[in-house]
């Protein structure tokens, strides 16, 4: 690992302020020691705006790198050391399938508000936005679920993806019963 560490250090010195290395806090210490910015998915996304470096190396899973690329400024490049670094949860709901299901649910006449967990692909997040929904994290899931249910109204529903499990764990504190049909997942 020393060979890689030395190479990374040399590249950082050579590029200076033109390079920012971001890493999810779950990365191995050998990676984190080189990171200029660390945090969870939400924190890393929030920090993109304040980065002026031309090159952003994102050490995390693919969906996080997609978000970083979306939030990057014009002229910035986001580089992923491992493009095949996937999160299985992020692959559970393909965007095309979600669009089809949301159209079918919408056709019933009920207002459907989609809510996607941050561990989803950019394509799915776009579908959620297209249908008036939002993206949430574990930290704000309860607040966002309350918002989605309010937006849907008494006869509407919240479509949570990629699974209803994370939403259901927040639902108890909202006196919301997933089994009543107020949530479709």
C-alpha positions in Angstrom: 0.0 0.0 0.0 3.0 2.3 0.6 3.6 2.4 -3.2 0.1 3.7 -3.8 0.2 6.1 -0.9 3.4 7.6 -2.2 1.9 7.9 -5.7 -1.3 9.6 -4.3 0.8 12.0 -2.2 2.9 12.9 -5.3 -0.2 13.5 -7.4 -1.8 15.7 -4.7 1.4 17.7 -4.4 1.6 18.1 -8.2 -2.0 19.2 -8.7 -2.2 21.2 -5.5 -5.6 23.1 -5.2 -6.7 21.7 -8.6 -7.4 18.4 -6.8 -9.9 17.5 -4.1 -10.2 13.9 -2.8 -13.5 13.2 -1.2 -14.2 9.9 0.7 -17.1 8.3 2.5 -16.2 7.8 6.1 -16.6 4.0 5.7 -13.5 3.8 3.5 -10.4 2.1 4.8 -8.0 4.3 6.7 -5.4 3.9 3.9 -7.9 5.8 1.7 -9.3 8.3 4.2 -5.8 9.6 5.1 -5.6 11.1 1.6 -9.1 12.6 1.7 -9.5 16.4 1.9 -13.2 15.9 2.7 -14.9 13.0 4.5 -18.5 12.3 5.6 -21.6 10.3 4.9 -23.5 10.5 1.6 -25.5 13.6 2.6 -22.5 15.5 4.0 -20.4 14.8 0.9 -23.1 16.0 -1.4 -23.5 19.2 0.7 -19.8 19.9 0.5 -19.5 19.7 -3.3 -20.8 23.3 -3.6 -17.8 24.7 -1.7 -15.2 22.9 -3.7 -13.3 24.9 -6.3 -10.9 22.2 -7.4 -10.9 21.3 -11.1 -10.6 17.6 -10.3 -12.7 15.8 -7.7 -11.8 12.2 -6.9 -14.7 10.6 -5.2 -14.0 7.5 -3.1 -17.3 5.9 -2.5 -20.0 4.0 -4.2 -21.3 4.8 -7.7 -24.6 6.5 -6.7 -22.6 9.0 -4.6 -20.2 9.7 -7.5 -23.2 10.4 -9.7 -24.6 12.9 -7.2 -21.2 14.6 -7.0 -21.0 14.9 -10.8 -24.5 16.4 -10.9 -23.7 18.9 -8.2 -20.2 19.8 -9.5 -19.6 23.2 -11.1 -19.1 23.7 -14.8 -15.5 22.8 -15.6 -15.1 20.4 -12.7 -14.5 16.7 -13.4 -15.5 14.0 -11.0 -13.4 10.9 -11.1 -14.3 7.6 -9.5 -11.4 5.2 -8.6 -13.8 2.3 -8.9 -16.8 2.8 -11.2 -18.0 -0.7 -10.3 -18.3 0.1 -6.6 -22.0 -0.4 -6.3 -24.5 -0.5 -3.4 -27.0 -3.3 -3.9 -29.8 -1.1 -2.5 -29.2 1.5 -5.2 -29.8 -1.2 -7.9 -33.1 -2.5 -6.4 -35.5 -0.1 -8.2 -34.7 0.5 -11.9 -35.8 3.9 -13.0 -37.9 2.6 -15.9 -39.8 0.2 -13.6 -40.4 3.0 -11.1 -41.8 5.2 -13.9 -44.1 2.5 -15.1 -45.4 1.8 -11.6 -45.9 5.5 -10.8 -47.8 6.0 -14.1 -50.0 3.0 -13.2 -50.6 4.2 -9.7 -51.3 7.7 -11.0 -53.9 6.3 -13.4 -56.0 5.2 -10.4 -56.7 8.8 -9.6 -54.9 8.9 -6.3 -52.1 11.4 -5.7 -48.9 9.5 -5.5 -45.8 11.2 -4.0 -42.6 9.2 -4.5 -39.9 9.3 -1.9 -36.5 7.8 -2.7 -33.8 6.9 -0.2 -30.4 8.5 -1.1 -29.0 5.1 -1.9 -30.5 5.1 -5.4 -29.3 5.9 -8.8 -29.4 9.3 -10.4 -31.9 8.0 -13.0 -34.3 6.9 -10.2 -33.9 10.2 -8.4 -34.8 12.0 -11.7 -38.0 9.9 -12.0 -38.9 10.7 -8.4 -38.4 14.5 -9.2 -40.4 14.2 -12.4 -43.4 12.9 -10.3 -43.1 15.6 -7.7 -41.3 13.6 -5.1 -38.1 14.0 -3.1 -34.9 12.2 -2.0 -34.1 11.6 1.7 -31.5 10.2 4.0 -31.7 8.2 7.2 -31.3 11.5 9.1 -34.3 13.2 7.5 -36.5 10.3 6.4 -39.1 10.8 9.1 -39.5 14.5 8.2 -39.6 13.7 4.5 -42.1 10.9 4.9 -44.4 13.3 6.9 -44.0 15.8 4.0 -44.8 13.2 1.4 -47.9 12.0 3.2 -49.1 15.6 3.7 -48.5 16.3 0.0 -50.4 13.1 -1.0 -53.4 14.1 1.1 -55.8 11.7 2.9 -56.6 9.7 -0.2 -53.1 9.7 -1.6 -50.1 7.5 -1.1 -46.4 7.6 -0.7 -44.3 5.4 -3.0 -41.1 4.7 -1.2 -38.1 3.2 -3.0 -36.0 1.3 -3.2 -37.9 -0.5 -0.4 -40.7 0.3 2.0 -38.7 -1.1 5.0 -36.8 2.1 5.7 -40.0 4.2 5.4 -41.9 1.8 7.7 -39.3 2.1 10.4 -40.0 5.9 10.5 -43.7 5.5 10.1 -44.4 4.2 13.6 -43.6 7.6 15.0 -46.0 9.2 12.6 -49.0 6.9 13.5 -48.8 5.8 9.8 -49.7 2.2 9.0 -48.0 0.9 5.9 -50.4 -2.1 5.7 -53.4 0.2 5.2 -52.4 1.1 1.7 -51.2 4.6 2.4 -47.8 3.5 1.2 -47.0 1.7 -2.0 -43.5 0.3 -2.3 
